[in-house]
């Protein structure tokens, strides 16, 4: 999927509106623009997960993900 809404397994507890990219183990991880400059941010959490390892609903756009600069 390039653009859309999907379920992703969270590396940690993800809150609604968190910006996410992938972690080293391919789970969704929250990143912050301006601080995580080596990460590509490709989604925003629509519905949060309850805990690490849980599934969150995320809006993604993988066509041209920006760096967290």
LUMLUMDREN-2810 file (N, C-alpha, C; in Angstrom, 1 decimal):
<atoms>
<atom><aa>X</aa><ch>A</ch><at>N</at><xx>0.8</xx><yy>-1.2</yy><zz>0.0</zz></atom>
<atom><aa>X</aa><ch>A</ch><at>CA</at><xx>0.0</xx><yy>0.0</yy><zz>0.0</zz></atom>
<atom><aa>X</aa><ch>A</ch><at>C</at><xx>0.9</xx><yy>1.2</yy><zz>0.0</zz></atom>
<atom><aa>X</aa><ch>A</ch><at>N</at><xx>0.5</xx><yy>2.2</yy><zz>-0.8</zz></atom>
<atom><aa>X</aa><ch>A</ch><at>CA</at><xx>1.3</xx><yy>3.4</yy><zz>-0.9</zz></atom>
<atom><aa>X</aa><ch>A</ch><at>C</at><xx>0.7</xx><yy>4.6</yy><zz>-0.1</zz></atom>
<atom><aa>X</aa><ch>A</ch><at>N</at><xx>-0.6</xx><yy>4.7</yy><zz>-0.2</zz></atom>
<atom><aa>X</aa><ch>A</ch><at>CA</at><xx>-1.4</xx><yy>5.7</yy><zz>0.6</zz></atom>
<atom><aa>X</aa><ch>A</ch><at>C</at><xx>-2.7</xx><yy>5.1</yy><zz>1.1</zz></atom>
<atom><aa>X</aa><ch>A</ch><at>N</at><xx>-3.0</xx><yy>5.3</yy><zz>2.3</zz></atom>
<atom><aa>X</aa><ch>A</ch><at>CA</at><xx>-4.2</xx><yy>4.8</yy><zz>2.9</zz></atom>
<atom><aa>X</aa><ch>A</ch><at>C</at><xx>-4.2</xx><yy>4.6</yy><zz>4.4</zz></atom>
<atom><aa>X</aa><ch>A</ch><at>N</at><xx>-5.2</xx><yy>3.9</yy><zz>4.9</zz></atom>
<atom><aa>X</aa><ch>A</ch><at>CA</at><xx>-5.3</xx><yy>3.6</yy><zz>6.3</zz></atom>
<atom><aa>X</aa><ch>A</ch><at>C</at><xx>-5.1</xx><yy>2.1</yy><zz>6.5</zz></atom>
<atom><aa>X</aa><ch>A</ch><at>N</at><xx>-4.3</xx><yy>1.8</yy><zz>7.5</zz></atom>
<atom><aa>X</aa><ch>A</ch><at>CA</at><xx>-4.0</xx><yy>0.4</yy><zz>7.8</zz></atom>
<atom><aa>X</aa><ch>A</ch><at>C</at><xx>-3.7</xx><yy>0.2</yy><zz>9.3</zz></atom>
<atom><aa>X</aa><ch>A</ch><at>N</at><xx>-3.6</xx><yy>-1.1</yy><zz>9.7</zz></atom>
<atom><aa>X</aa><ch>A</ch><at>CA</at><xx>-3.2</xx><yy>-1.4</yy><zz>11.1</zz></atom>
<atom><aa>X</aa><ch>A</ch><at>C</at><xx>-1.7</xx><yy>-1.7</yy><zz>11.1</zz></atom>
<atom><aa>X</aa><ch>A</ch><at>N</at><xx>-1.1</xx><yy>-1.1</yy><zz>12.1</zz></atom>
<atom><aa>X</aa><ch>A</ch><at>CA</at><xx>0.4</xx><yy>-1.4</yy><zz>12.3</zz></atom>
<atom><aa>X</aa><ch>A</ch><at>C</at><xx>0.6</xx><yy>-1.7</yy><zz>13.7</zz></atom>
<atom><aa>X</aa><ch>A</ch><at>N</at><xx>1.5</xx><yy>-2.6</yy><zz>13.9</zz></atom>
<atom><aa>X</aa><ch>A</ch><at>CA</at><xx>1.9</xx><yy>-3.0</yy><zz>15.3</zz></atom>
<atom><aa>X</aa><ch>A</ch><at>C</at><xx>2.9</xx><yy>-2.0</yy><zz>15.8</zz></atom>
<atom><aa>X</aa><ch>A</ch><at>N</at><xx>2.6</xx><yy>-1.5</yy><zz>17.0</zz></atom>
<atom><aa>X</aa><ch>A</ch><at>CA</at><xx>3.4</xx><yy>-0.4</yy><zz>17.6</zz></atom>
<atom><aa>X</aa><ch>A</ch><at>C</at><xx>4.6</xx><yy>-0.9</yy><zz>18.4</zz></atom>
<atom><aa>X</aa><ch>A</ch><at>N</at><xx>5.7</xx><yy>-0.2</yy><zz>18.2</zz></atom>
<atom><aa>X</aa><ch>A</ch><at>CA</at><xx>6.9</xx><yy>-0.6</yy><zz>18.9</zz></atom>
<atom><aa>X</aa><ch>A</ch><at>C</at><xx>6.7</xx><yy>-0.2</yy><zz>20.4</zz></atom>
<atom><aa>X</aa><ch>A</ch><at>N</at><xx>5.9</xx><yy>0.8</yy><zz>20.6</zz></atom>
<atom><aa>X</aa><ch>A</ch><at>CA</at><xx>5.5</xx><yy>1.3</yy><zz>22.0</zz></atom>
<atom><aa>X</aa><ch>A</ch><at>C</at><xx>4.1</xx><yy>1.7</yy><zz>22.0</zz></atom>
<atom><aa>X</aa><ch>A</ch><at>N</at><xx>3.6</xx><yy>2.3</yy><zz>23.1</zz></atom>
<atom><aa>X</aa><ch>A</ch><at>CA</at><xx>2.3</xx><yy>2.8</yy><zz>23.1</zz></atom>
<atom><aa>X</aa><ch>A</ch><at>C</at><xx>2.2</xx><yy>4.0</yy><zz>22.2</zz></atom>
<atom><aa>X</aa><ch>A</ch><at>N</at><xx>1.4</xx><yy>4.0</yy><zz>21.2</zz></atom>
<atom><aa>X</aa><ch>A</ch><at>CA</at><xx>1.2</xx><yy>5.2</yy><zz>20.3</zz></atom>
<atom><aa>X</aa><ch>A</ch><at>C</at><xx>-0.1</xx><yy>5.9</yy><zz>20.6</zz></atom>
<atom><aa>X</aa><ch>A</ch><at>N</at><xx>0.0</xx><yy>7.2</yy><zz>20.6</zz></atom>
<atom><aa>X</aa><ch>A</ch><at>CA</at><xx>-1.1</xx><yy>8.1</yy><zz>20.9</zz></atom>
<atom><aa>X</aa><ch>A</ch><at>C</at><xx>-1.7</xx><yy>8.6</yy><zz>19.6</zz></atom>
<atom><aa>X</aa><ch>A</ch><at>N</at><xx>-3.0</xx><yy>9.0</yy><zz>19.6</zz></atom>
<atom><aa>X</aa><ch>A</ch><at>CA</at><xx>-3.6</xx><yy>9.6</yy><zz>18.4</zz></atom>
<atom><aa>X</aa><ch>A</ch><at>C</at><xx>-2.8</xx><yy>10.8</yy><zz>18.0</zz></atom>
<atom><aa>X</aa><ch>A</ch><at>N</at><xx>-2.6</xx><yy>11.0</yy><zz>16.7</zz></atom>
<atom><aa>X</aa><ch>A</ch><at>CA</at><xx>-1.9</xx><yy>12.1</yy><zz>16.1</zz></atom>
<atom><aa>X</aa><ch>A</ch><at>C</at><xx>-0.3</xx><yy>12.0</yy><zz>16.2</zz></atom>
<atom><aa>X</aa><ch>A</ch><at>N</at><xx>0.2</xx><yy>10.9</yy><zz>16.8</zz></atom>
<atom><aa>X</aa><ch>A</ch><at>CA</at><xx>1.6</xx><yy>10.7</yy><zz>16.7</zz></atom>
<atom><aa>X</aa><ch>A</ch><at>C</at><xx>2.0</xx><yy>10.5</yy><zz>15.3</zz></atom>
<atom><aa>X</aa><ch>A</ch><at>N</at><xx>3.2</xx><yy>11.1</yy><zz>14.9</zz></atom>
<atom><aa>X</aa><ch>A</ch><at>CA</at><xx>3.8</xx><yy>10.8</yy><zz>13.6</zz></atom>
<atom><aa>X</aa><ch>A</ch><at>C</at><xx>4.7</xx><yy>9.6</yy><zz>13.7</zz></atom>
<atom><aa>X</aa><ch>A</ch><at>N</at><xx>4.5</xx><yy>8.7</yy><zz>12.8</zz></atom>
<atom><aa>X</aa><ch>A</ch><at>CA</at><xx>5.3</xx><yy>7.4</yy><zz>12.9</zz></atom>
<atom><aa>X</aa><ch>A</ch><at>C</at><xx>6.1</xx><yy>7.1</yy><zz>11.6</zz></atom>
<atom><aa>X</aa><ch>A</ch><at>N</at><xx>7.1</xx><yy>6.3</yy><zz>11.9</zz></atom>
<atom><aa>X</aa><ch>A</ch><at>CA</at><xx>7.9</xx><yy>5.6</yy><zz>10.8</zz></atom>
<atom><aa>X</aa><ch>A</ch><at>C</at><xx>8.2</xx><yy>4.2</yy><zz>11.3</zz></atom>
<atom><aa>X</aa><ch>A</ch><at>N</at><xx>9.1</xx><yy>3.5</yy><zz>10.7</zz></atom>
<atom><aa>X</aa><ch>A</ch><at>CA</at><xx>9.4</xx><yy>2.2</yy><zz>11.1</zz></atom>
<atom><aa>X</aa><ch>A</ch><at>C</at><xx>10.6</xx><yy>2.1</yy><zz>12.1</zz></atom>
<atom><aa>X</aa><ch>A</ch><at>N</at><xx>10.6</xx><yy>1.2</yy><zz>13.0</zz></atom>
<atom><aa>X</aa><ch>A</ch><at>CA</at><xx>11.7</xx><yy>1.0</yy><zz>13.9</zz></atom>
<atom><aa>X</aa><ch>A</ch><at>C</at><xx>12.6</xx><yy>-0.1</yy><zz>13.3</zz></atom>
<atom><aa>X</aa><ch>A</ch><at>N</at><xx>13.7</xx><yy>-0.4</yy><zz>14.0</zz></atom>
<atom><aa>X</aa><ch>A</ch><at>CA</at><xx>14.6</xx><yy>-1.4</yy><zz>13.5</zz></atom>
<atom><aa>X</aa><ch>A</ch><at>C</at><xx>14.0</xx><yy>-2.8</yy><zz>13.3</zz></atom>
<atom><aa>X</aa><ch>A</ch><at>N</at><xx>12.9</xx><yy>-3.1</yy><zz>14.1</zz></atom>
<atom><aa>X</aa><ch>A</ch><at>CA</at><xx>12.3</xx><yy>-4.4</yy><zz>14.0</zz></atom>
<atom><aa>X</aa><ch>A</ch><at>C</at><xx>11.0</xx><yy>-4.3</yy><zz>13.2</zz></atom>
<atom><aa>X</aa><ch>A</ch><at>N</at><xx>10.8</xx><yy>-3.3</yy><zz>12.4</zz></atom>
<atom><aa>X</aa><ch>A</ch><at>CA</at><xx>9.7</xx><yy>-3.1</yy><zz>11.4</zz></atom>
<atom><aa>X</aa><ch>A</ch><at>C</at><xx>8.4</xx><yy>-2.9</yy><zz>12.1</zz></atom>
<atom><aa>X</aa><ch>A</ch><at>N</at><xx>8.4</xx><yy>-2.4</yy><zz>13.3</zz></atom>
<atom><aa>X</aa><ch>A</ch><at>CA</at><xx>7.1</xx><yy>-2.0</yy><zz>13.9</zz></atom>
<atom><aa>X</aa><ch>A</ch><at>C</at><xx>7.0</xx><yy>-0.5</yy><zz>13.8</zz></atom>
<atom><aa>X</aa><ch>A</ch><at>N</at><xx>5.8</xx><yy>0.1</yy><zz>14.0</zz></atom>
<atom><aa>X</aa><ch>A</ch><at>CA</at><xx>5.6</xx><yy>1.5</yy><zz>14.0</zz></atom>
<atom><aa>X</aa><ch>A</ch><at>C</at><xx>6.2</xx><yy>2.2</yy><zz>15.2</zz></atom>
<atom><aa>X</aa><ch>A</ch><at>N</at><xx>7.0</xx><yy>3.2</yy><zz>15.0</zz></atom>
<atom><aa>X</aa><ch>A</ch><at>CA</at><xx>7.6</xx><yy>4.0</yy><zz>16.1</zz></atom>
<atom><aa>X</aa><ch>A</ch><at>C</at><xx>7.3</xx><yy>5.4</yy><zz>16.0</zz></atom>
<atom><aa>X</aa><ch>A</ch><at>N</at><xx>7.0</xx><yy>6.1</yy><zz>17.1</zz></atom>
<atom><aa>X</aa><ch>A</ch><at>CA</at><xx>6.7</xx><yy>7.5</yy><zz>17.0</zz></atom>
<atom><aa>X</aa><ch>A</ch><at>C</at><xx>8.0</xx><yy>8.4</yy><zz>16.9</zz></atom>
<atom><aa>X</aa><ch>A</ch><at>N</at><xx>7.9</xx><yy>9.3</yy><zz>15.9</zz></atom>
<atom><aa>X</aa><ch>A</ch><at>CA</at><xx>9.1</xx><yy>10.2</yy><zz>15.7</zz></atom>
<atom><aa>X</aa><ch>A</ch><at>C</at><xx>8.6</xx><yy>11.6</yy><zz>15.7</zz></atom>
<atom><aa>X</aa><ch>A</ch><at>N</at><xx>9.5</xx><yy>12.6</yy><zz>15.9</zz></atom>
<atom><aa>X</aa><ch>A</ch><at>CA</at><xx>9.1</xx><yy>14.0</yy><zz>16.0</zz></atom>
<atom><aa>X</aa><ch>A</ch><at>C</at><xx>9.9</xx><yy>14.8</yy><zz>15.0</zz></atom>
<atom><aa>X</aa><ch>A</ch><at>N</at><xx>9.1</xx><yy>15.6</yy><zz>14.2</zz></atom>
<atom><aa>X</aa><ch>A</ch><at>CA</at><xx>9.8</xx><yy>16.5</yy><zz>13.3</zz></atom>
<atom><aa>X</aa><ch>A</ch><at>C</at><xx>10.8</xx><yy>17.4</yy><zz>14.0</zz></atom>
<atom><aa>X</aa><ch>A</ch><at>N</at><xx>11.9</xx><yy>17.6</yy><zz>13.5</zz></atom>
<atom><aa>X</aa><ch>A</ch><at>CA</at><xx>12.9</xx><yy>18.5</yy><zz>14.1</zz></atom>
<atom><aa>X</aa><ch>A</ch><at>C</at><xx>13.9</xx><yy>17.8</yy><zz>15.0</zz></atom>
<atom><aa>X</aa><ch>A</ch><at>N</at><xx>13.6</xx><yy>16.6</yy><zz>15.4</zz></atom>
<atom><aa>X</aa><ch>A</ch><at>CA</at><xx>14.5</xx><yy>15.9</yy><zz>16.4</zz></atom>
<atom><aa>X</aa><ch>A</ch><at>C</at><xx>15.0</xx><yy>14.6</yy><zz>15.8</zz></atom>
<atom><aa>X</aa><ch>A</ch><at>N</at><xx>14.2</xx><yy>13.9</yy><zz>15.1</zz></atom>
<atom><aa>X</aa><ch>A</ch><at>CA</at><xx>14.6</xx><yy>12.6</yy><zz>14.5</zz></atom>
<atom><aa>X</aa><ch>A</ch><at>C</at><xx>14.9</xx><yy>12.8</yy><zz>13.1</zz></atom>
<atom><aa>X</aa><ch>A</ch><at>N</at><xx>16.1</xx><yy>13.4</yy><zz>12.8</zz></atom>
<atom><aa>X</aa><ch>A</ch><at>CA</at><xx>16.4</xx><yy>13.8</yy><zz>11.5</zz></atom>
<atom><aa>X</aa><ch>A</ch><at>C</at><xx>16.9</xx><yy>12.7</yy><zz>10.6</zz></atom>
<atom><aa>X</aa><ch>A</ch><at>N</at><xx>17.2</xx><yy>11.6</yy><zz>11.1</zz></atom>
<atom><aa>X</aa><ch>A</ch><at>CA</at><xx>17.7</xx><yy>10.4</yy><zz>10.3</zz></atom>
<atom><aa>X</aa><ch>A</ch><at>C</at><xx>16.5</xx><yy>9.5</yy><zz>10.0</zz></atom>
<atom><aa>X</aa><ch>A</ch><at>N</at><xx>15.3</xx><yy>9.8</yy><zz>10.4</zz></atom>
<atom><aa>X</aa><ch>A</ch><at>CA</at><xx>14.2</xx><yy>8.9</yy><zz>10.2</zz></atom>
<atom><aa>X</aa><ch>A</ch><at>C</at><xx>13.2</xx><yy>9.4</yy><zz>9.2</zz></atom>
<atom><aa>X</aa><ch>A</ch><at>N</at><xx>12.6</xx><yy>8.5</yy><zz>8.5</zz></atom>
<atom><aa>X</aa><ch>A</ch><at>CA</at><xx>11.5</xx><yy>9.0</yy><zz>7.5</zz></atom>
<atom><aa>X</aa><ch>A</ch><at>C</at><xx>10.2</xx><yy>8.8</yy><zz>8.2</zz></atom>
<atom><aa>X</aa><ch>A</ch><at>N</at><xx>9.4</xx><yy>9.8</yy><zz>8.2</zz></atom>
<atom><aa>X</aa><ch>A</ch><at>CA</at><xx>8.1</xx><yy>9.8</yy><zz>8.8</zz></atom>
<atom><aa>X</aa><ch>A</ch><at>C</at><xx>7.0</xx><yy>9.6</yy><zz>7.7</zz></atom>
<atom><aa>X</aa><ch>A</ch><at>N</at><xx>6.3</xx><yy>8.5</yy><zz>7.8</zz></atom>
<atom><aa>X</aa><ch>A</ch><at>CA</at><xx>5.4</xx><yy>8.1</yy><zz>6.7</zz></atom>
<atom><aa>X</aa><ch>A</ch><at>C</at><xx>4.0</xx><yy>7.9</yy><zz>7.2</zz></atom>
<atom><aa>X</aa><ch>A</ch><at>N</at><xx>3.6</xx><yy>8.3</yy><zz>8.4</zz></atom>
<atom><aa>X</aa><ch>A</ch><at>CA</at><xx>2.2</xx><yy>8.1</yy><zz>8.8</zz></atom>
<atom><aa>X</aa><ch>A</ch><at>C</at><xx>1.8</xx><yy>8.9</yy><zz>10.0</zz></atom>
<atom><aa>X</aa><ch>A</ch><at>N</at><xx>0.5</xx><yy>8.9</yy><zz>10.3</zz></atom>
<atom><aa>X</aa><ch>A</ch><at>CA</at><xx>0.0</xx><yy>9.6</yy><zz>11.5</zz></atom>
<atom><aa>X</aa><ch>A</ch><at>C</at><xx>-1.0</xx><yy>8.6</yy><zz>12.1</zz></atom>
<atom><aa>X</aa><ch>A</ch><at>N</at><xx>-0.9</xx><yy>8.5</yy><zz>13.4</zz></atom>
<atom><aa>X</aa><ch>A</ch><at>CA</at><xx>-1.8</xx><yy>7.6</yy><zz>14.1</zz></atom>
<atom><aa>X</aa><ch>A</ch><at>C</at><xx>-3.2</xx><yy>8.1</yy><zz>14.1</zz></atom>
<atom><aa>X</aa><ch>A</ch><at>N</at><xx>-4.2</xx><yy>7.3</yy><zz>13.7</zz></atom>
<atom><aa>X</aa><ch>A</ch><at>CA</at><xx>-5.6</xx><yy>7.7</yy><zz>13.6</zz></atom>
<atom><aa>X</aa><ch>A</ch><at>C</at><xx>-6.3</xx><yy>7.2</yy><zz>14.9</zz></atom>
<atom><aa>X</aa><ch>A</ch><at>N</at><xx>-6.0</xx><yy>6.0</yy><zz>15.3</zz></atom>
<atom><aa>X</aa><ch>A</ch><at>CA</at><xx>-6.6</xx><yy>5.4</yy><zz>16.5</zz></atom>
<atom><aa>X</aa><ch>A</ch><at>C</at><xx>-5.4</xx><yy>4.7</yy><zz>17.2</zz></atom>
<atom><aa>X</aa><ch>A</ch><at>N</at><xx>-5.2</xx><yy>5.0</yy><zz>18.5</zz></atom>
<atom><aa>X</aa><ch>A</ch><at>CA</at><xx>-4.1</xx><yy>4.5</yy><zz>19.2</zz></atom>
<atom><aa>X</aa><ch>A</ch><at>C</at><xx>-4.2</xx><yy>3.1</yy><zz>19.6</zz></atom>
<atom><aa>X</aa><ch>A</ch><at>N</at><xx>-3.0</xx><yy>2.5</yy><zz>20.0</zz></atom>
<atom><aa>X</aa><ch>A</ch><at>CA</at><xx>-3.0</xx><yy>1.1</yy><zz>20.5</zz></atom>
<atom><aa>X</aa><ch>A</ch><at>C</at><xx>-3.0</xx><yy>1.2</yy><zz>22.0</zz></atom>
<atom><aa>X</aa><ch>A</ch><at>N</at><xx>-3.2</xx><yy>0.1</yy><zz>22.7</zz></atom>
<atom><aa>X</aa><ch>A</ch><at>CA</at><xx>-3.3</xx><yy>0.1</yy><zz>24.2</zz></atom>
<atom><aa>X</aa><ch>A</ch><at>C</at><xx>-2.0</xx><yy>0.0</yy><zz>24.8</zz></atom>
<atom><aa>X</aa><ch>A</ch><at>N</at><xx>-1.0</xx><yy>-0.7</yy><zz>24.2</zz></atom>
<atom><aa>X</aa><ch>A</ch><at>CA</at><xx>0.3</xx><yy>-0.9</yy><zz>24.8</zz></atom>
<atom><aa>X</aa><ch>A</ch><at>C</at><xx>1.3</xx><yy>-1.3</yy><zz>23.7</zz></atom>
<atom><aa>X</aa><ch>A</ch><at>N</at><xx>2.5</xx><yy>-1.4</yy><zz>24.0</zz></atom>
<atom><aa>X</aa><ch>A</ch><at>CA</at><xx>3.6</xx><yy>-1.8</yy><zz>23.1</zz></atom>
<atom><aa>X</aa><ch>A</ch><at>C</at><xx>3.2</xx><yy>-3.2</yy><zz>22.5</zz></atom>
<atom><aa>X</aa><ch>A</ch><at>N</at><xx>3.4</xx><yy>-3.4</yy><zz>21.2</zz></atom>
<atom><aa>X</aa><ch>A</ch><at>CA</at><xx>3.0</xx><yy>-4.6</yy><zz>20.6</zz></atom>
<atom><aa>X</aa><ch>A</ch><at>C</at><xx>1.6</xx><yy>-4.7</yy><zz>20.1</zz></atom>
<atom><aa>X</aa><ch>A</ch><at>N</at><xx>0.8</xx><yy>-3.7</yy><zz>20.6</zz></atom>
<atom><aa>X</aa><ch>A</ch><at>CA</at><xx>-0.6</xx><yy>-3.7</yy><zz>20.1</zz></atom>
<atom><aa>X</aa><ch>A</ch><at>C</at><xx>-0.8</xx><yy>-3.0</yy><zz>18.7</zz></atom>
<atom><aa>X</aa><ch>A</ch><at>N</at><xx>-1.9</xx><yy>-3.1</yy><zz>18.2</zz></atom>
<atom><aa>X</aa><ch>A</ch><at>CA</at><xx>-2.2</xx><yy>-2.6</yy><zz>16.8</zz></atom>
<atom><aa>X</aa><ch>A</ch><at>C</at><xx>-2.8</xx><yy>-1.2</yy><zz>16.9</zz></atom>
<atom><aa>X</aa><ch>A</ch><at>N</at><xx>-2.3</xx><yy>-0.3</yy><zz>16.1</zz></atom>
<atom><aa>X</aa><ch>A</ch><at>CA</at><xx>-2.8</xx><yy>1.0</yy><zz>15.9</zz></atom>
<atom><aa>X</aa><ch>A</ch><at>C</at><xx>-3.3</xx><yy>1.2</yy><zz>14.5</zz></atom>
<atom><aa>X</aa><ch>A</ch><at>N</at><xx>-4.3</xx><yy>2.0</yy><zz>14.3</zz></atom>
<atom><aa>X</aa><ch>A</ch><at>CA</at><xx>-4.8</xx><yy>2.3</yy><zz>13.0</zz></atom>
<atom><aa>X</aa><ch>A</ch><at>C</at><xx>-4.0</xx><yy>3.6</yy><zz>12.6</zz></atom>
<atom><aa>X</aa><ch>A</ch><at>N</at><xx>-3.4</xx><yy>3.5</yy><zz>11.4</zz></atom>
<atom><aa>X</aa><ch>A</ch><at>CA</at><xx>-2.5</xx><yy>4.6</yy><zz>11.0</zz></atom>
<atom><aa>X</aa><ch>A</ch><at>C</at><xx>-2.8</xx><yy>5.0</yy><zz>9.5</zz></atom>
<atom><aa>X</aa><ch>A</ch><at>N</at><xx>-2.9</xx><yy>6.3</yy><zz>9.3</zz></atom>
<atom><aa>X</aa><ch>A</ch><at>CA</at><xx>-2.9</xx><yy>6.9</yy><zz>7.9</zz></atom>
<atom><aa>X</aa><ch>A</ch><at>C</at><xx>-1.5</xx><yy>7.0</yy><zz>7.4</zz></atom>
<atom><aa>X</aa><ch>A</ch><at>N</at><xx>-1.2</xx><yy>6.3</yy><zz>6.2</zz></atom>
<atom><aa>X</aa><ch>A</ch><at>CA</at><xx>0.1</xx><yy>6.3</yy><zz>5.7</zz></atom>
<atom><aa>X</aa><ch>A</ch><at>C</at><xx>0.2</xx><yy>7.0</yy><zz>4.4</zz></atom>
<atom><aa>X</aa><ch>A</ch><at>N</at><xx>1.4</xx><yy>7.5</yy><zz>4.1</zz></atom>
<atom><aa>X</aa><ch>A</ch><at>CA</at><xx>1.7</xx><yy>8.0</yy><zz>2.7</zz></atom>
<atom><aa>X</aa><ch>A</ch><at>C</at><xx>3.2</xx><yy>7.6</yy><zz>2.5</zz></atom>
<atom><aa>X</aa><ch>A</ch><at>N</at><xx>3.4</xx><yy>6.6</yy><zz>1.8</zz></atom>
<atom><aa>X</aa><ch>A</ch><at>CA</at><xx>4.8</xx><yy>6.1</yy><zz>1.5</zz></atom>
<atom><aa>X</aa><ch>A</ch><at>C</at><xx>5.3</xx><yy>6.5</yy><zz>0.1</zz></atom>
<atom><aa>X</aa><ch>A</ch><at>N</at><xx>4.6</xx><yy>7.4</yy><zz>-0.6</zz></atom>
<atom><aa>X</aa><ch>A</ch><at>CA</at><xx>5.0</xx><yy>7.8</yy><zz>-1.9</zz></atom>
<atom><aa>X</aa><ch>A</ch><at>C</at><xx>6.3</xx><yy>8.7</yy><zz>-1.8</zz></atom>
<atom><aa>X</aa><ch>A</ch><at>N</at><xx>6.3</xx><yy>9.6</yy><zz>-0.9</zz></atom>
<atom><aa>X</aa><ch>A</ch><at>CA</at><xx>7.5</xx><yy>10.5</yy><zz>-0.7</zz></atom>
<atom><aa>X</aa><ch>A</ch><at>C</at><xx>7.6</xx><yy>10.9</yy><zz>0.8</zz></atom>
<atom><aa>X</aa><ch>A</ch><at>N</at><xx>8.0</xx><yy>10.0</yy><zz>1.7</zz></atom>
<atom><aa>X</aa><ch>A</ch><at>CA</at><xx>8.0</xx><yy>10.3</yy><zz>3.1</zz></atom>
<atom><aa>X</aa><ch>A</ch><at>C</at><xx>9.1</xx><yy>11.3</yy><zz>3.4</zz></atom>
<atom><aa>X</aa><ch>A</ch><at>N</at><xx>8.8</xx><yy>12.3</yy><zz>4.2</zz></atom>
<atom><aa>X</aa><ch>A</ch><at>CA</at><xx>9.8</xx><yy>13.3</yy><zz>4.5</zz></atom>
<atom><aa>X</aa><ch>A</ch><at>C</at><xx>10.7</xx><yy>12.8</yy><zz>5.7</zz></atom>
<atom><aa>X</aa><ch>A</ch><at>N</at><xx>11.9</xx><yy>13.3</yy><zz>5.7</zz></atom>
<atom><aa>X</aa><ch>A</ch><at>CA</at><xx>12.8</xx><yy>13.1</yy><zz>6.9</zz></atom>
<atom><aa>X</aa><ch>A</ch><at>C</at><xx>12.3</xx><yy>13.9</yy><zz>8.0</zz></atom>
<atom><aa>X</aa><ch>A</ch><at>N</at><xx>12.6</xx><yy>13.5</yy><zz>9.2</zz></atom>
<atom><aa>X</aa><ch>A</ch><at>CA</at><xx>12.2</xx><yy>14.2</yy><zz>10.4</zz></atom>
<atom><aa>X</aa><ch>A</ch><at>C</at><xx>13.0</xx><yy>15.5</yy><zz>10.7</zz></atom>
<atom><aa>X</aa><ch>A</ch><at>N</at><xx>13.5</xx><yy>16.1</yy><zz>9.7</zz></atom>
<atom><aa>X</aa><ch>A</ch><at>CA</at><xx>14.3</xx><yy>17.3</yy><zz>9.8</zz></atom>
<atom><aa>X</aa><ch>A</ch><at>C</at><xx>13.5</xx><yy>18.5</yy><zz>10.1</zz></atom>
</atoms>
